[in-house]
Amino acid sequence: MAAKRVAETDEPLSRRVVPRLFDYMDSLSDKKEKTVDLKTPEELYDIFRDAGIPLELGGATNGKPGQEIVHPDALCKSVDLLLKYSVRSGSPMFFNQLFGKAHDVSVAADWVATSTNTSAYTYEVAPVYTLLEVEVLKKVAKVIGGAFADAHDGLFVPGGSLSNLYAIHLAHHRADPELAKRGAVGGPRCVAYTSDQSHYSYLKSSRLTGLGSDNLVKIATDECGRMIPEKLEEAILKTKSEGGKPFFVGSTAGSTVLGSYDPFVAIAEICKKHGLWQHIDGAWGAGAMLSPTQRHNMAGCELADSLSWNPHKMSGATLQSSLFISRHRGILEQVCGTKAAYLFQPDKLNANLDMGDKTIQCGRKTDMLKVWMMWKAQGDAGMARTVDHCFNLAACFAKTIRDDPSGQWELAYEPSCTNVCFWYVPPQLRPFKFATASQAQRDALHQAAPRIKSEMQKQGDALIGFQAVNGRPNFFRMVFASKDDLDNADVVALLGRIAALGEKLCSDIVVN
Ligand SMILES: *Cc1c(COP(=O)(O)O)cnc(C)c1O
């Protein structure tokens, strides 16, 4: 008799799970639901064990039996528990990260992509997906404008960090054409530049590409976190005078903490003058290009050599939806291609459409469907509306802070993108002005945000990140991403709850 592979049941598990997902998604817009039902790792192990579906996969070690077949009822139970104890990133009160609620259309597209289960490397196994990728990239190129609209190359990639890696990788090979064969040893000392507010993926990329962190120069930023072009040019000239080869500027559209947009036009001029590749890391803030009213933040983006954008952040596509695009047609295959004979046979049908040799990976998810379907479902106007709503909420939040006369709020930075960085100031520390505050006052204020955050986490109230940057004590970073379910009244009410918690939890903070 053949071994039984799964427990006997009439119904495929997916049919039992999907209705649970509909219920879950319906519950996300309920403003009374907690953002998280916080548990310790030990508690989670106990909860799953008590429900009859322990987290451990039984192993056949020390003579004990291995993992037994689990009944579908128990698997459904595990899904229920997983949904209950996962962080509800789709909650209107989730502000912890640069993503938020998954758009319904994107969830549907993801299910489709999962069900068709294919890889976006060849037309042969992904005909429609291949064409959709071409079309989405074409649309994005048009939105960027300039030379991108005439010619471009691009890919959906697994995340903004990888997108930035592609940019450095391509630019590096362009600057040093022997690199692919010779390797970095014996070649020019290539040097890249990013701002001191840029994403840490540039540092990782400098290691991965063999540049080394010594050859990734951090450029100072102004009071809003924007790269200072004069400092960039100084650094380029310094590298040249030392015999190095400047080749790449990683500029940022919407820096992760402050939301700052670098001055792209000024940077483009410097890059042109000195022959550098300009990349724009717009993982977070490039969504502004979709909105006629916010497009000005991206002024000059069409002059760059390449750009990253994560539709899974502000626009509400499901994780992950990230794209890399360059205005240099053919560059991806030129640099990344290896012509693997088993996959990319030149003499098979439609081989010219294969995307797979452009990548640094092999198999690749069909992420383009989500963005294509969202764009079709919402039109340009809908894509812009999501972005505008996030910017409007941020403006309302910042205005409430500015207009409050009590001194309980202070902006840590002038807001950019949809990031509002602010302090709650306990009564005994008011008025707090960073520029004139003593170190002791700053140290005291540093304690406030973590106290408030952990209490909000325990209560399942809003999840908001905090951090200390450039010597500024811990401040909250409020970010608005995919916030269609949130309105101005919610935002004002949230500030009220933070203030109430602050009064309660911070009264014993003293200035030493
Ligand atoms: C989020 C972010 C990234 C990284 O994107 P992942 O998709 O998380 O890898 C890069 N740069 C900026 C500015 C970001 O905000």
The ligand as an SDF file (V2000), in Angstrom:
LIG
                    3D

 15 15  0  0  0  0  0  0  0  0999 V2000
   13.3950   50.7950    2.2490 C   0  0  0  0  0  0  0  0  0  0  0  0
   14.5420   51.4710    1.6190 C   0  0  0  0  0  0  0  0  0  0  0  0
   15.5350   50.7470    0.9610 C   0  0  0  0  0  0  0  0  0  0  0  0
   15.5860   49.2480    1.0050 C   0  0  0  0  0  0  0  0  0  0  0  0
   14.5460   48.6430    0.3550 O   0  0  0  0  0  0  0  0  0  0  0  0
   14.2480   47.0910    0.6620 P   0  0  0  0  0  0  0  0  0  0  0  0
   13.1770   46.7640   -0.3030 O   0  0  0  0  0  0  0  0  0  0  0  0
   13.8210   47.0180    2.0930 O   0  0  0  0  0  0  0  0  0  0  0  0
   15.5240   46.3560    0.4230 O   0  0  0  0  0  0  0  0  0  0  0  0
   16.5250   51.4340    0.3080 C   0  0  0  0  0  0  0  0  0  0  0  0
   16.5550   52.7740    0.3250 N   0  0  0  0  0  0  0  0  0  0  0  0
   15.6350   53.5130    0.9510 C   0  0  0  0  0  0  0  0  0  0  0  0
   15.7250   54.9980    0.9100 C   0  0  0  0  0  0  0  0  0  0  0  0
   14.6060   52.8830    1.6420 C   0  0  0  0  0  0  0  0  0  0  0  0
   13.7140   53.6150    2.3190 O   0  0  0  0  0  0  0  0  0  0  0  0
  1  2  1  0
  2  3  1  0
  2 14  2  0
  3  4  1  0
  3 10  2  0
  4  5  1  0
  5  6  1  0
  6  7  2  0
  6  8  1  0
  6  9  1  0
 10 11  1  0
 11 12  2  0
 12 13  1  0
 12 14  1  0
 14 15  1  0
M  END
$$$$
